Amino acid sequence: MGETTGGGGWRRAGFAGAAIGVLAAGAAAGVAVERLTVGRSVRQKARLALDATGPYGTLRGTPGRALADDGTALAYETDEADEADGTDAAEGAGEAPVTVVFSHGFCLSQDSWHYQRAALRGRVRTVFWDQRGHGRSARGPEEPVTIDRLGRDLKAVIDAAAPEGPLVLVGHSMGGMTVMALADRYPELIRDRVAGVALIGTSAGRLEEVSYGLPLAGVNAVRRILPGVLRALGSQAELVEKGRRATADLFAGLVKKYSFASKDVDPAVVRFAERMIESVPVDVVAAFYPAFGAHDKLAALAAFRDLPALALAGDQDLVTPASHTEALAEALPGSRLVIVPDAGHLVMLERPGAVTAALAALLAGAGEGPDNG
């Protein structure tokens, strides 16, 4: 089809790209977006200006590569604790230091932890990694991709980046599901090495009940046809990507609606989220999507019951509603439940202070890191 697509085909591709934008933001159907009144060229210039000036995604650590058990190369970066900070005391005594491992969500990358990375840099050893098909990691041969596969990927990253010493596991959205899959497959790792866990904007299952703020009848109809549509779009990835670019304004509106809730969110942060989400190819989106309906890891939470735990979400999260986070807290007696007001799915970018403070408290409670003072 390529460049010879007629007007109707191009429009269909454009709307298909917009639909993928919804999926990439974690939704399952389209949504009405107010008509923008600023000229397209002006908006394009504004995006370029935001891309040039925003600091987001610029923090880099020591790079590494882990090999998954199917040979897929997984990119990670490590930030070491500064000796002057005093957090290397355990290492000086002959023990490995604590390592905080961050797992990002669907259609994001390790850079989604920008604020937390900046706040913890030098204070504690951290590992940030890109899920397969995201960021700098390879795609791998297995499709569709399952959450169980992601749990095994996380184990490979831990083996490569933090083979010894205590761990604190942090996961957002799909990253939280990845952490649960790790616990399900490797409960002995949790028992022997994990000192704390943070589950942010995520769910242990029943995602088929999420309405994404849309009428239930429409959501159910879309769910019936979506797997086939995604497979078809994945087979025409180049055309869909062109359509996605052609509908950039609609895509931006969808990203903002499903990622953020507050009216005062920094436009540079919104644009940064757009860039991460739009960087994930449509066929990768298609390969991952079926995993969310099949995700059920409530029983795996038992591995974390005796550990310091944090369950956190934005109160207006449309992708993984706060009720799912409340269910996680109920399954983890003694955990700390934090519902952040006026925040959406990308709570760690929208309300970074609240998330960073909660993580610092978790580290202090686990006896493995500094408080936030």
C-alpha positions as semicolon CSV with decimal commas, in nm:
position;residue;x (nm);y (nm);z (nm)
1;M;0,000;0,000;0,000
2;G;0,272;0,248;0,110
3;E;0,267;0,597;-0,039
4;T;-0,009;0,514;-0,288
5;T;-0,278;0,493;-0,020
6;G;-0,585;0,691;-0,120
7;G;-0,746;0,964;0,088
8;G;-0,984;0,725;0,263
9;G;-0,705;0,480;0,341
10;W;-0,486;0,758;0,476
11;R;-0,765;0,879;0,702
12;R;-0,822;0,525;0,826
13;A;-0,451;0,494;0,896
14;G;-0,458;0,826;1,076
15;F;-0,743;0,725;1,300
16;A;-0,579;0,387;1,354
17;G;-0,268;0,572;1,469
18;A;-0,480;0,778;1,704
19;A;-0,638;0,460;1,841
20;I;-0,291;0,322;1,905
21;G;-0,219;0,643;2,091
22;V;-0,503;0,558;2,325
23;L;-0,368;0,209;2,374
24;A;-0,020;0,340;2,435
25;A;-0,160;0,560;2,707
26;G;-0,319;0,250;2,858
27;A;-0,676;0,297;2,730
28;A;-0,884;0,072;2,510
29;A;-1,104;0,308;2,311
30;G;-1,115;0,655;2,155
31;V;-1,220;0,970;2,336
32;A;-1,348;1,306;2,220
33;V;-1,085;1,581;2,229
34;E;-1,159;1,951;2,222
35;R;-1,066;2,125;1,897
36;L;-0,736;2,306;1,930
37;T;-0,747;2,669;1,828
38;V;-0,375;2,730;1,779
39;G;-0,232;2,679;1,430
40;R;-0,060;2,347;1,360
41;S;0,273;2,508;1,267
42;V;0,273;2,698;1,596
43;R;0,206;2,378;1,788
44;Q;0,486;2,200;1,602
45;K;0,728;2,478;1,691
46;A;0,617;2,459;2,053
47;R;0,686;2,087;2,060
48;L;1,032;2,138;1,917
49;A;1,102;2,406;2,177
50;L;0,988;2,178;2,458
51;D;1,201;1,894;2,322
52;A;1,506;2,120;2,313
53;T;1,472;2,271;2,660
54;G;1,328;1,994;2,878
55;P;1,578;1,811;3,100
56;Y;1,369;1,494;3,105
57;G;1,543;1,183;2,984
58;T;1,890;1,335;3,009
59;L;2,004;1,152;3,322
60;R;2,236;0,864;3,236
61;G;2,418;0,605;3,443
62;T;2,670;0,331;3,383
63;P;2,524;0,122;3,098
64;G;2,495;-0,254;3,102
65;R;2,330;-0,537;2,911
66;A;2,149;-0,836;3,056
67;L;2,059;-1,138;2,846
68;A;1,711;-1,280;2,896
69;D;1,673;-1,657;2,890
70;D;1,565;-1,633;2,525
71;G;1,876;-1,433;2,433
72;T;1,709;-1,090;2,420
73;A;1,943;-0,804;2,515
74;L;1,796;-0,589;2,792
75;A;1,946;-0,245;2,855
76;Y;1,996;-0,118;3,207
77;E;2,187;0,162;3,379
78;T;2,332;0,176;3,728
79;D;2,381;0,477;3,953
80;E;2,615;0,407;4,244
81;A;2,584;0,556;4,592
82;D;2,841;0,824;4,677
83;E;3,091;0,719;4,942
84;A;3,056;1,059;5,109
85;D;2,687;0,993;5,162
86;G;2,760;0,712;5,405
87;T;2,531;0,467;5,227
88;D;2,831;0,247;5,143
89;A;2,881;0,142;5,503
90;A;2,755;-0,208;5,438
91;E;2,986;-0,242;5,141
92;G;3,279;-0,124;5,352
93;A;3,195;-0,392;5,605
94;G;3,220;-0,656;5,334
95;E;2,850;-0,669;5,244
96;A;2,693;-0,566;4,916
97;P;2,491;-0,241;4,931
98;V;2,117;-0,224;4,883
99;T;2,009;-0,184;4,522
100;V;1,679;-0,021;4,428
101;V;1,555;-0,165;4,097
102;F;1,303;0,042;3,899
103;S;1,072;-0,121;3,642
104;H;0,877;0,110;3,410
105;G;0,532;0,082;3,257
106;F;0,384;0,002;2,917
107;C;0,502;0,227;2,633
108;L;0,741;0,415;2,861
109;S;1,110;0,368;2,938
110;Q;1,353;0,388;3,227
111;D;1,352;0,766;3,177
112;S;0,998;0,783;3,318
113;W;1,166;0,774;3,661
114;H;1,347;1,103;3,592
115;Y;1,251;1,283;3,913
116;Q;1,306;0,985;4,141
117;R;1,639;0,913;3,977
118;A;1,751;1,272;4,031
119;A;1,641;1,269;4,395
120;L;1,804;0,936;4,485
121;R;2,121;0,981;4,279
122;G;2,424;0,937;4,501
123;R;2,216;0,845;4,805
124;V;2,152;0,478;4,727
125;R;2,252;0,234;4,454
126;T;1,987;0,222;4,180
127;V;1,921;0,022;3,864
128;F;1,691;0,145;3,588
129;W;1,611;-0,084;3,296
130;D;1,411;-0,084;2,974
131;Q;1,151;-0,356;2,925
132;R;1,191;-0,557;2,603
133;G;1,078;-0,365;2,297
134;H;1,101;-0,038;2,492
135;G;1,377;0,221;2,522
136;R;1,716;0,073;2,439
137;S;1,622;-0,292;2,489
138;A;1,580;-0,537;2,202
139;R;1,239;-0,677;2,112
140;G;1,305;-1,048;2,140
141;P;1,155;-1,338;1,945
142;E;0,854;-1,416;2,164
143;E;0,518;-1,270;2,065
144;P;0,273;-1,214;2,214
145;V;0,467;-1,101;2,520
146;T;0,338;-1,224;2,856
147;I;0,373;-1,069;3,200
148;D;0,540;-1,393;3,312
149;R;0,804;-1,336;3,045
150;L;0,865;-0,987;3,185
151;G;0,915;-1,133;3,532
152;R;1,188;-1,359;3,393
153;D;1,341;-1,057;3,220
154;L;1,358;-0,873;3,552
155;K;1,535;-1,172;3,705
156;A;1,797;-1,153;3,427
157;V;1,850;-0,783;3,497
158;I;1,891;-0,848;3,870
159;D;2,138;-1,130;3,801
160;A;2,346;-0,899;3,582
161;A;2,319;-0,567;3,766
162;A;2,274;-0,669;4,131
163;P;2,376;-1,033;4,180
164;E;2,436;-0,983;4,553
165;G;2,295;-0,781;4,839
166;P;1,951;-0,664;4,946
167;L;1,700;-0,534;4,691
168;V;1,412;-0,290;4,694
169;L;1,181;-0,344;4,397
170;V;0,987;-0,052;4,248
171;G;0,738;-0,097;3,965
172;H;0,494;0,135;3,788
173;S;0,194;0,000;3,599
174;M;0,324;-0,285;3,379
175;G;0,647;-0,262;3,581
176;G;0,451;-0,341;3,897
177;M;0,300;-0,640;3,722
178;T;0,653;-0,742;3,626
179;V;0,755;-0,730;3,992
180;M;0,457;-0,950;4,083
181;A;0,552;-1,198;3,810
182;L;0,905;-1,210;3,951
183;A;0,764;-1,295;4,294
184;D;0,538;-1,561;4,143
185;R;0,825;-1,733;3,962
186;Y;1,108;-1,675;4,213
187;P;0,960;-1,657;4,566
188;E;1,294;-1,765;4,710
189;L;1,457;-1,451;4,566
190;I;1,198;-1,238;4,743
191;R;1,246;-1,430;5,067
192;D;1,626;-1,419;5,062
193;R;1,706;-1,077;4,920
194;V;1,416;-0,833;4,893
195;A;1,397;-0,573;5,170
196;G;1,099;-0,377;5,040
197;V;0,861;-0,330;4,747
198;A;0,679;-0,034;4,593
199;L;0,383;-0,088;4,359
200;I;0,281;0,233;4,185
201;G;-0,025;0,282;3,966
202;T;-0,052;-0,090;3,903
203;S;-0,286;-0,386;3,946
204;A;-0,283;-0,752;4,043
205;G;-0,553;-0,833;3,787
206;R;-0,917;-0,783;3,680
207;L;-0,810;-0,521;3,430
208;E;-1,096;-0,628;3,205
209;E;-1,325;-0,441;3,447
210;V;-1,155;-0,104;3,391
211;S;-1,373;0,137;3,189
212;Y;-1,106;0,404;3,125
213;G;-1,367;0,668;3,204
214;L;-1,580;0,559;2,907
215;P;-1,932;0,413;2,876
216;L;-1,927;0,043;2,959
217;A;-2,109;-0,065;2,641
218;G;-1,852;0,108;2,422
219;V;-1,560;-0,040;2,614
220;N;-1,701;-0,392;2,586
221;A;-1,755;-0,352;2,212
222;V;-1,401;-0,230;2,159
223;R;-1,260;-0,516;2,368
224;R;-1,430;-0,768;2,142
225;I;-1,275;-0,635;1,822
226;L;-0,951;-0,488;1,952
227;P;-0,725;-0,798;1,942
228;G;-0,801;-0,854;1,572
229;V;-0,761;-0,485;1,493
230;L;-0,426;-0,475;1,667
231;R;-0,301;-0,777;1,477
232;A;-0,403;-0,613;1,151
233;L;-0,243;-0,282;1,242
234;G;0,073;-0,456;1,357
235;S;0,108;-0,608;1,011
236;Q;0,094;-0,257;0,858
237;A;0,316;-0,087;1,113
238;E;0,479;0,158;0,873
239;L;0,146;0,292;0,749
240;V;0,006;0,319;1,101
241;E;0,313;0,505;1,224
242;K;0,264;0,760;0,945
243;G;-0,096;0,800;1,046
244;R;0,008;0,838;1,406
245;R;0,236;1,125;1,313
246;A;-0,035;1,284;1,099
247;T;-0,272;1,287;1,397
248;A;-0,015;1,422;1,643
249;D;-0,254;1,676;1,794
250;L;-0,517;1,413;1,872
251;F;-0,247;1,182;2,004
252;A;-0,117;1,457;2,234
253;G;-0,466;1,514;2,373
254;L;-0,511;1,146;2,443
255;V;-0,174;1,116;2,615
256;K;-0,256;1,409;2,840
257;K;-0,602;1,276;2,929
258;Y;-0,484;0,928;3,018
259;S;-0,151;1,017;3,175
260;F;-0,224;1,326;3,385
261;A;-0,511;1,474;3,583
262;S;-0,407;1,819;3,703
263;K;-0,447;2,137;3,500
264;D;-0,110;2,272;3,615
265;V;0,109;1,988;3,486
266;D;0,426;2,119;3,320
267;P;0,381;2,120;2,938
268;A;0,739;1,996;2,906
269;V;0,649;1,692;3,116
270;V;0,345;1,624;2,899
271;R;0,558;1,649;2,586
272;F;0,817;1,418;2,742
273;A;0,544;1,158;2,802
274;E;0,432;1,195;2,441
275;R;0,784;1,130;2,316
276;M;0,822;0,816;2,524
277;I;0,486;0,675;2,421
278;E;0,517;0,758;2,054
279;S;0,863;0,597;2,043
280;V;0,714;0,250;2,093
281;P;0,628;0,091;1,755
282;V;0,270;-0,014;1,695
283;D;0,365;-0,378;1,647
284;V;0,526;-0,378;1,993
285;V;0,204;-0,233;2,134
286;A;0,015;-0,514;1,961
287;A;0,251;-0,779;2,099
288;F;0,204;-0,664;2,459
289;Y;-0,164;-0,577;2,470
290;P;-0,313;-0,927;2,522
291;A;-0,100;-0,975;2,836
292;F;-0,300;-0,725;3,038
293;G;-0,630;-0,907;3,008
294;A;-0,463;-1,232;3,116
295;H;-0,275;-1,074;3,409
296;D;-0,368;-1,226;3,746
297;K;-0,105;-1,215;4,018
298;L;-0,303;-1,159;4,336
299;A;-0,172;-1,483;4,486
300;A;0,188;-1,379;4,412
301;L;0,156;-1,089;4,655
302;A;0,190;-1,339;4,940
303;A;0,565;-1,333;4,884
304;F;0,572;-0,967;4,997
305;R;0,347;-0,993;5,303
306;D;0,621;-0,970;5,566
307;L;0,811;-0,690;5,391
308;P;0,788;-0,311;5,407
309;A;0,560;-0,226;5,116
310;L;0,420;0,082;4,946
311;A;0,103;0,088;4,735
312;L;0,062;0,426;4,563
313;A;-0,162;0,569;4,293
314;G;-0,309;0,892;4,165
315;D;-0,667;0,945;4,275
316;Q;-0,777;1,013;3,916
317;D;-0,589;0,734;3,742
318;L;-0,807;0,618;3,451
319;V;-0,575;0,335;3,345
320;T;-0,526;0,145;3,671
321;P;-0,777;0,306;3,907
322;A;-0,690;0,376;4,269
323;S;-0,928;0,097;4,372
324;H;-0,678;-0,153;4,229
325;T;-0,404;0,000;4,444
326;E;-0,632;-0,019;4,748
327;A;-0,678;-0,389;4,672
328;L;-0,300;-0,433;4,667
329;A;-0,274;-0,267;5,008
330;E;-0,544;-0,496;5,146
331;A;-0,348;-0,799;5,026
332;L;-0,031;-0,667;5,194
333;P;-0,102;-0,622;5,566
334;G;0,117;-0,353;5,711
335;S;0,179;-0,186;5,377
336;R;0,153;0,190;5,340
337;L;-0,128;0,307;5,111
338;V;-0,077;0,647;4,947
339;I;-0,343;0,793;4,718
340;V;-0,206;1,113;4,565
341;P;-0,470;1,382;4,507
342;D;-0,520;1,544;4,168
343;A;-0,294;1,295;3,990
344;G;-0,331;1,053;3,701
345;H;-0,152;0,743;3,576
346;L;0,194;0,899;3,539
347;V;0,188;1,009;3,901
348;M;0,568;0,987;3,934
349;L;0,600;1,263;3,671
350;E;0,292;1,463;3,768
351;R;0,344;1,465;4,146
352;P;0,711;1,368;4,177
353;G;0,755;1,509;4,526
354;A;0,483;1,287;4,671
355;V;0,619;0,975;4,500
356;T;0,981;1,044;4,591
357;A;0,891;1,114;4,954
358;A;0,694;0,789;4,975
359;L;0,985;0,594;4,824
360;A;1,231;0,755;5,064
361;A;1,007;0,660;5,356
362;L;0,992;0,303;5,225
363;L;1,372;0,287;5,207
364;A;1,405;0,424;5,557
365;G;1,143;0,182;5,687
366;A;1,327;-0,106;5,526
367;G;1,641;0,007;5,703
368;E;1,818;0,024;5,369
369;G;1,827;0,389;5,275
370;P;1,810;0,753;5,384
371;D;1,491;0,926;5,479
372;N;1,374;1,226;5,282
373;G;1,505;1,483;5,522
